[in-house]
Protein backbone atom coordinates (compact mmCIF):
# COMPACT_ATOMS: atom_id res chain seq x y z
CA UNK A 1 0.00 0.00 0.00
CA UNK A 2 2.82 2.31 0.77
CA UNK A 3 4.32 1.66 -2.63
CA UNK A 4 1.04 2.36 -4.39
CA UNK A 5 0.50 5.56 -2.40
CA UNK A 6 4.01 6.71 -3.21
CA UNK A 7 3.41 5.94 -6.86
CA UNK A 8 0.17 7.86 -6.89
CA UNK A 9 1.81 10.85 -5.19
CA UNK A 10 4.63 10.76 -7.72
CA UNK A 11 2.12 10.58 -10.54
CA UNK A 12 0.20 13.50 -9.05
CA UNK A 13 3.34 15.58 -8.79
CA UNK A 14 4.43 14.58 -12.25
CA UNK A 15 0.98 15.43 -13.63
CA UNK A 16 1.11 18.86 -11.91
CA UNK A 17 4.54 19.46 -13.38
CA UNK A 18 3.37 18.46 -16.83
CA UNK A 19 0.30 20.70 -16.55
CA UNK A 20 2.46 23.56 -15.27
CA UNK A 21 4.81 23.00 -18.16
CA UNK A 22 1.94 22.86 -20.60
CA UNK A 23 0.13 25.91 -19.19
CA UNK A 24 2.16 28.59 -21.06
CA UNK A 25 1.46 26.94 -24.37
CA UNK A 26 -2.00 28.50 -24.81
CA UNK A 27 -0.47 31.96 -24.41
CA UNK A 28 2.10 31.14 -27.07
CA UNK A 29 -0.60 29.78 -29.31
CA UNK A 30 -2.75 32.87 -28.67
CA UNK A 31 0.16 35.18 -29.44
CA UNK A 32 1.04 33.15 -32.50
CA UNK A 33 -2.61 33.27 -33.58
CA UNK A 34 -2.58 37.06 -33.18
CA UNK A 35 0.65 37.27 -35.15
CA UNK A 36 -0.79 35.05 -37.85
CA UNK A 37 -3.98 37.10 -37.96
CA UNK A 38 -1.89 40.28 -38.24
CA UNK A 39 0.16 38.72 -40.99
CA UNK A 40 -2.98 37.66 -42.82
CA UNK A 41 -4.07 41.30 -43.03
CA UNK A 42 -3.36 43.21 -46.22
CA UNK A 43 -0.14 45.19 -46.29
CA UNK A 44 -1.73 48.67 -45.98
CA UNK A 45 -3.76 47.53 -42.97
CA UNK A 46 -0.66 46.05 -41.34
CA UNK A 47 1.15 49.37 -41.70
CA UNK A 48 -1.86 51.18 -40.30
CA UNK A 49 -2.06 48.86 -37.29
CA UNK A 50 1.66 49.26 -36.59
CA UNK A 51 1.44 53.03 -36.78
CA UNK A 52 -1.61 52.99 -34.51
CA UNK A 53 0.23 50.86 -31.93
CA UNK A 54 3.22 53.20 -32.03
CA UNK A 55 0.97 56.21 -31.57
CA UNK A 56 -0.84 54.52 -28.69
CA UNK A 57 2.46 53.64 -26.98
CA UNK A 58 3.71 57.20 -27.47
CA UNK A 59 0.56 58.69 -25.95
CA UNK A 60 0.71 56.30 -22.99
CA UNK A 61 4.37 57.14 -22.36
CA UNK A 62 3.56 60.84 -22.38
CA UNK A 63 0.54 60.45 -20.11
CA UNK A 64 2.53 58.38 -17.62
CA UNK A 65 4.28 61.44 -16.21
CA UNK A 66 1.13 63.55 -15.77
CA UNK A 67 -1.32 63.87 -12.90
CA UNK A 68 -4.39 61.60 -13.09
CA UNK A 69 -6.72 62.17 -10.17
CA UNK A 70 -9.70 60.34 -11.69
CA UNK A 71 -9.88 56.99 -13.45
CA UNK A 72 -12.46 55.85 -15.95
CA UNK A 73 -15.35 53.79 -14.52
CA UNK A 74 -13.84 53.87 -11.03
CA UNK A 75 -15.03 55.73 -7.99
CA UNK A 76 -12.96 58.76 -7.01
CA UNK A 77 -12.60 59.39 -3.31
CA UNK A 78 -12.26 62.90 -1.96
CA UNK A 79 -8.92 62.28 -0.27
CA UNK A 80 -7.51 61.06 -3.58
CA UNK A 81 -8.40 64.01 -5.82
CA UNK A 82 -8.31 66.86 -3.30
CA UNK A 83 -5.01 68.77 -3.55
CA UNK A 84 -4.08 71.15 -0.79
CA UNK A 85 -2.55 74.56 -1.39
CA UNK A 86 -0.93 77.01 1.00
CA UNK A 87 -2.00 80.35 -0.44
CA UNK A 88 -3.15 83.56 1.26
CA UNK A 89 -6.82 84.49 1.40
CA UNK A 90 -8.67 86.51 -1.21
CA UNK A 91 -8.29 89.89 0.50
CA UNK A 92 -4.62 89.25 1.28
CA UNK A 93 -4.03 88.20 -2.34
CA UNK A 94 -5.57 91.43 -3.64
CA UNK A 95 -3.73 93.68 -1.18
CA UNK A 96 -0.32 92.06 -1.69
CA UNK A 97 -0.78 92.56 -5.43
CA UNK A 98 -1.32 96.28 -4.84
CA UNK A 99 1.71 96.37 -2.57
CA UNK A 100 3.94 94.74 -5.17
CA UNK A 101 2.87 97.17 -7.89
CA UNK A 102 3.21 100.29 -5.77
CA UNK A 103 6.54 99.09 -4.37
CA UNK A 104 7.93 99.38 -7.90
CA UNK A 105 5.62 102.16 -9.01
CA UNK A 106 8.23 104.01 -11.06
CA UNK A 107 8.78 101.06 -13.38
CA UNK A 108 5.11 100.13 -13.76
CA UNK A 109 3.89 103.71 -14.20
CA UNK A 110 6.53 104.25 -16.89
CA UNK A 111 5.23 101.11 -18.61
CA UNK A 112 1.67 102.46 -18.40
CA UNK A 113 2.79 105.75 -19.94
CA UNK A 114 4.59 104.01 -22.82
CA UNK A 115 1.64 101.71 -23.53
CA UNK A 116 -0.81 104.64 -23.39
CA UNK A 117 1.17 106.65 -25.95
CA UNK A 118 1.58 103.60 -28.20
CA UNK A 119 -2.14 102.86 -27.98
CA UNK A 120 -3.11 106.43 -28.88
CA UNK A 121 -0.76 106.42 -31.88
CA UNK A 122 -1.56 102.93 -33.23
CA UNK A 123 -5.19 102.40 -32.20
CA UNK A 124 -6.70 105.70 -31.08
CA UNK A 125 -8.93 106.91 -28.27
CA UNK A 126 -12.66 106.79 -27.82
CA UNK A 127 -14.20 109.58 -29.84
CA UNK A 128 -15.16 112.60 -27.76
CA UNK A 129 -18.23 113.09 -29.94
CA UNK A 130 -19.41 109.60 -29.03
CA UNK A 131 -18.83 110.35 -25.36
CA UNK A 132 -20.87 113.55 -25.73
CA UNK A 133 -23.65 111.51 -27.31
CA UNK A 134 -23.71 109.29 -24.22
CA UNK A 135 -23.94 112.38 -22.05
CA UNK A 136 -26.79 113.96 -24.03
CA UNK A 137 -28.76 110.68 -24.11
CA UNK A 138 -28.41 110.37 -20.34
CA UNK A 139 -29.57 114.01 -19.94
CA UNK A 140 -32.63 113.31 -22.07
CA UNK A 141 -33.40 110.15 -20.09
CA UNK A 142 -32.99 112.09 -16.85
CA UNK A 143 -35.40 114.79 -18.05
CA UNK A 144 -37.97 112.22 -19.19
CA UNK A 145 -37.88 109.78 -16.27
CA UNK A 146 -37.13 111.77 -13.15
CA UNK A 147 -37.87 115.32 -14.33
CA UNK A 148 -34.18 116.14 -14.32
CA UNK A 149 -33.66 115.04 -10.71
CA UNK A 150 -30.89 112.52 -11.40
CA UNK A 151 -27.80 113.78 -9.62
CA UNK A 152 -24.31 114.17 -11.01
CA UNK A 153 -23.08 111.07 -9.15
CA UNK A 154 -25.69 108.83 -10.79
CA UNK A 155 -25.03 110.53 -14.10
CA UNK A 156 -21.30 109.82 -13.77
CA UNK A 157 -22.03 106.18 -12.96
CA UNK A 158 -24.24 105.81 -16.01
CA UNK A 159 -21.59 107.45 -18.18
CA UNK A 160 -18.95 105.05 -16.88
CA UNK A 161 -21.13 102.00 -17.50
CA UNK A 162 -22.17 103.13 -20.97
CA UNK A 163 -18.58 103.98 -21.94
CA UNK A 164 -17.23 100.58 -20.88
CA UNK A 165 -20.08 98.40 -22.15
CA UNK A 166 -20.42 100.03 -25.57
CA UNK A 167 -16.83 99.75 -26.69
CA UNK A 168 -14.62 101.04 -23.92
CA UNK A 169 -11.43 102.32 -25.46
CA UNK A 170 -12.48 102.64 -29.09
CA UNK A 171 -15.70 101.69 -30.86
CA UNK A 172 -14.63 102.24 -34.46
CA UNK A 173 -11.61 99.94 -34.70
CA UNK A 174 -10.74 98.38 -38.03
CA UNK A 175 -8.91 95.13 -38.62
CA UNK A 176 -5.46 96.73 -38.48
CA UNK A 177 -6.30 98.57 -35.26
CA UNK A 178 -7.59 95.36 -33.70
CA UNK A 179 -4.31 93.60 -34.52
CA UNK A 180 -2.33 96.46 -33.00
CA UNK A 181 -4.48 96.38 -29.85
CA UNK A 182 -3.93 92.63 -29.36
CA UNK A 183 -0.19 93.04 -29.96
CA UNK A 184 0.08 95.90 -27.45
CA UNK A 185 -1.70 93.99 -24.71
CA UNK A 186 0.44 90.91 -25.39
CA UNK A 187 3.55 93.06 -25.08
CA UNK A 188 2.24 94.51 -21.81
CA UNK A 189 1.55 90.98 -20.55
CA UNK A 190 5.05 89.72 -21.36
CA UNK A 191 6.85 92.79 -20.05
CA UNK A 192 4.89 92.73 -16.79
CA UNK A 193 5.68 89.04 -16.15
CA UNK A 194 9.35 89.63 -17.00
CA UNK A 195 9.53 92.45 -14.45
CA UNK A 196 7.66 90.45 -11.80
CA UNK A 197 9.91 87.42 -12.26
CA UNK A 198 13.02 89.53 -11.65
CA UNK A 199 11.49 91.62 -8.85
CA UNK A 200 10.42 88.52 -6.90
CA UNK A 201 13.87 86.99 -7.43
CA UNK A 202 15.46 90.01 -5.74
CA UNK A 203 16.71 91.71 -8.90
CA UNK A 204 16.35 95.29 -10.06
CA UNK A 205 15.50 95.12 -13.76
CA UNK A 206 15.17 98.21 -15.90
CA UNK A 207 12.18 98.83 -18.09
CA UNK A 208 14.44 99.13 -21.11
CA UNK A 209 15.81 95.62 -20.54
CA UNK A 210 12.29 94.28 -20.10
CA UNK A 211 11.11 95.80 -23.38
CA UNK A 212 14.10 94.34 -25.21
CA UNK A 213 14.24 90.88 -23.62
CA UNK A 214 10.65 90.03 -22.64
CA UNK A 215 9.33 89.53 -26.17
CA UNK A 216 11.09 86.20 -26.78
CA UNK A 217 8.00 84.02 -26.08
CA UNK A 218 5.70 86.30 -28.11
CA UNK A 219 4.83 83.64 -30.70
CA UNK A 220 4.42 80.95 -28.02
CA UNK A 221 2.04 83.19 -26.08
CA UNK A 222 0.12 83.94 -29.27
CA UNK A 223 -0.28 80.20 -29.93
CA UNK A 224 -1.64 79.68 -26.42
CA UNK A 225 -4.11 82.50 -27.13
CA UNK A 226 -5.21 80.58 -30.22
CA UNK A 227 -5.84 77.51 -28.05
CA UNK A 228 -7.83 79.69 -25.62
CA UNK A 229 -9.91 80.98 -28.53
CA UNK A 230 -10.67 77.40 -29.58
CA UNK A 231 -11.60 76.46 -26.01
CA UNK A 232 -13.94 79.47 -25.81
CA UNK A 233 -15.94 78.30 -28.86
CA UNK A 234 -18.64 76.65 -26.65
CA UNK A 235 -19.20 80.01 -24.92
CA UNK A 236 -19.50 81.75 -28.29
CA UNK A 237 -21.91 79.05 -29.42
CA UNK A 238 -24.07 79.67 -26.36
CA UNK A 239 -24.09 83.42 -27.04
CA UNK A 240 -25.04 82.94 -30.71
CA UNK A 241 -27.76 80.39 -30.01
CA UNK A 242 -29.16 82.49 -27.15
CA UNK A 243 -29.57 85.55 -29.39
CA UNK A 244 -31.20 83.37 -32.06
CA UNK A 245 -33.51 81.80 -29.47
CA UNK A 246 -34.57 85.22 -28.20
CA UNK A 247 -35.33 86.46 -31.71
CA UNK A 248 -37.39 83.37 -32.61
CA UNK A 249 -39.21 83.02 -29.24
CA UNK A 250 -37.72 79.54 -28.86
CA UNK A 251 -37.48 79.90 -25.08
CA UNK A 252 -41.17 80.71 -24.66
CA UNK A 253 -41.95 76.99 -24.43
CA UNK A 254 -40.94 75.62 -20.98
CA UNK A 255 -39.68 72.28 -22.31
CA UNK A 256 -37.49 73.92 -24.95
CA UNK A 257 -36.23 76.41 -22.37
CA UNK A 258 -35.22 73.53 -20.06
CA UNK A 259 -33.42 71.71 -22.89
CA UNK A 260 -31.58 74.89 -23.87
CA UNK A 261 -30.62 75.58 -20.25
CA UNK A 262 -29.07 72.11 -19.94
CA UNK A 263 -27.23 72.61 -23.23
CA UNK A 264 -25.94 76.06 -22.21
CA UNK A 265 -24.85 74.81 -18.77
CA UNK A 266 -22.86 71.94 -20.29
CA UNK A 267 -21.19 74.24 -22.82
CA UNK A 268 -20.28 76.80 -20.14
CA UNK A 269 -18.88 74.13 -17.82
CA UNK A 270 -16.78 72.69 -20.64
CA UNK A 271 -15.27 76.06 -21.55
CA UNK A 272 -14.65 77.05 -17.92
CA UNK A 273 -12.94 73.72 -17.25
CA UNK A 274 -10.63 74.11 -20.25
CA UNK A 275 -9.95 77.83 -19.82
CA UNK A 276 -9.02 77.52 -16.15
CA UNK A 277 -5.89 75.60 -17.10
CA UNK A 278 -5.08 77.61 -20.22
CA UNK A 279 -5.03 80.91 -18.30
CA UNK A 280 -2.26 79.50 -16.12
CA UNK A 281 -0.54 78.28 -19.29
CA UNK A 282 -0.30 81.91 -20.41
CA UNK A 283 2.00 82.48 -17.44
CA UNK A 284 3.88 79.19 -17.79
CA UNK A 285 4.71 79.75 -21.47
CA UNK A 286 6.62 82.95 -20.65
CA UNK A 287 9.40 80.97 -18.98
CA UNK A 288 12.52 80.61 -21.15
CA UNK A 289 12.61 77.47 -23.29
CA UNK A 290 9.01 76.38 -22.66
CA UNK A 291 6.97 75.35 -25.70
CA UNK A 292 3.21 76.03 -25.96
CA UNK A 293 2.00 72.42 -25.69
CA UNK A 294 4.37 71.72 -22.81
CA UNK A 295 3.05 74.82 -21.03
CA UNK A 296 -0.55 73.69 -21.57
CA UNK A 297 0.15 70.20 -20.22
CA UNK A 298 2.11 71.47 -17.22
CA UNK A 299 -0.59 74.01 -16.40
CA UNK A 300 -3.23 71.29 -16.63
CA UNK A 301 -1.24 69.14 -14.18
CA UNK A 302 -0.74 72.11 -11.88
CA UNK A 303 -4.44 72.99 -11.84
CA UNK A 304 -5.73 69.42 -11.44
CA UNK A 305 -7.97 69.46 -8.36
CA UNK A 306 -7.52 73.24 -7.98
CA UNK A 307 -9.74 74.67 -10.70
CA UNK A 308 -12.53 75.66 -8.32
CA UNK A 309 -10.11 77.73 -6.22
CA UNK A 310 -8.81 79.48 -9.31
CA UNK A 311 -12.34 80.30 -10.51
CA UNK A 312 -13.18 81.80 -7.10
CA UNK A 313 -10.06 83.96 -7.24
CA UNK A 314 -10.90 85.11 -10.76
CA UNK A 315 -14.40 86.09 -9.63
CA UNK A 316 -12.87 88.05 -6.78
CA UNK A 317 -10.50 89.67 -9.29
CA UNK A 318 -13.52 90.89 -11.29
CA UNK A 319 -14.92 92.40 -8.10
CA UNK A 320 -11.64 94.21 -7.38
CA UNK A 321 -11.42 95.46 -10.98
CA UNK A 322 -14.94 96.90 -10.72
CA UNK A 323 -13.96 98.73 -7.53
CA UNK A 324 -10.83 100.11 -9.22
CA UNK A 325 -12.89 101.49 -12.10
CA UNK A 326 -15.42 103.04 -9.73
CA UNK A 327 -12.85 104.62 -7.43
CA UNK A 328 -10.64 105.91 -10.24
CA UNK A 329 -13.15 106.93 -12.92
CA UNK A 330 -16.14 108.34 -11.04
CA UNK A 331 -14.23 111.36 -9.61
CA UNK A 332 -12.69 112.03 -13.04
CA UNK A 333 -16.10 111.97 -14.73
CA UNK A 334 -17.54 114.28 -12.06
CA UNK A 335 -14.65 116.71 -12.45
CA UNK A 336 -15.03 116.54 -16.23
CA UNK A 337 -18.74 117.38 -15.99
CA UNK A 338 -18.04 120.26 -13.60
CA UNK A 339 -15.20 121.76 -15.66
CA UNK A 340 -17.06 121.54 -18.97
CA UNK A 341 -20.12 123.16 -17.43
CA UNK A 342 -17.97 126.14 -16.41
CA UNK A 343 -15.63 126.41 -19.40
CA UNK A 344 -17.27 125.47 -22.66
CA UNK A 345 -13.98 125.52 -24.56
CA UNK A 346 -13.07 122.24 -22.77
CA UNK A 347 -15.94 120.39 -24.48
CA UNK A 348 -13.70 118.88 -27.15
CA UNK A 349 -10.96 117.66 -24.82
CA UNK A 350 -10.96 113.83 -24.40
CA UNK A 351 -10.29 113.85 -20.66
CA UNK A 352 -12.46 110.86 -19.78
CA UNK A 353 -11.31 108.61 -22.70
CA UNK A 354 -7.66 109.29 -21.83
CA UNK A 355 -8.24 108.53 -18.15
CA UNK A 356 -10.15 105.38 -19.09
CA UNK A 357 -7.20 104.18 -21.19
CA UNK A 358 -4.73 104.80 -18.34
CA UNK A 359 -6.93 103.01 -15.81
CA UNK A 360 -7.42 100.08 -18.22
CA UNK A 361 -3.65 99.69 -18.59
CA UNK A 362 -3.27 99.74 -14.81
CA UNK A 363 -6.06 97.16 -14.44
CA UNK A 364 -4.38 94.90 -17.00
CA UNK A 365 -1.06 95.08 -15.14
CA UNK A 366 -2.89 94.42 -11.87
CA UNK A 367 -4.66 91.35 -13.29
CA UNK A 368 -1.37 90.03 -14.68
CA UNK A 369 0.34 90.45 -11.31
CA UNK A 370 -2.62 88.87 -9.52
CA UNK A 371 -2.50 85.75 -11.71
CA UNK A 372 1.29 85.50 -11.67
CA UNK A 373 1.45 85.58 -7.88
CA UNK A 374 -1.07 82.75 -7.62
CA UNK A 375 0.92 80.74 -10.15
CA UNK A 376 4.12 81.23 -8.16
CA UNK A 377 2.42 80.15 -4.94
CA UNK A 378 1.25 76.94 -6.58
CA UNK A 379 4.72 76.27 -7.97
CA UNK A 380 6.40 76.86 -4.61
CA UNK A 381 3.95 74.55 -2.87
CA UNK A 382 4.47 71.89 -5.54
CA UNK A 383 8.25 72.05 -5.14
CA UNK A 384 7.95 71.49 -1.41
JOCOR-V125667 format. One record per pair of residues at least 6 apart in sequence whose C-alpha atoms are under 6 Angstrom apart, sorted by the first residue. I is the first residue (numbers start at 0). J is the second residue. Records with the same first field share a line. If there is no record, write none. Layout:
# JOCOR-V125667
I=J + J
This chain:
# JOCOR-V125667
66=300
68=80
69=75
81=304
82=304
96=369
111=360
122=176
124=168 + 169
125=168 + 169 + 352
127=349
141=147 + 149
155=332
189=213
190=209 + 213
193=213
216=285
219=291
230=270
231=270
233=266
234=267
237=263
250=256
276=298 + 299
279=298
280=294 + 295 + 298
283=294
284=294
339=345 + 346
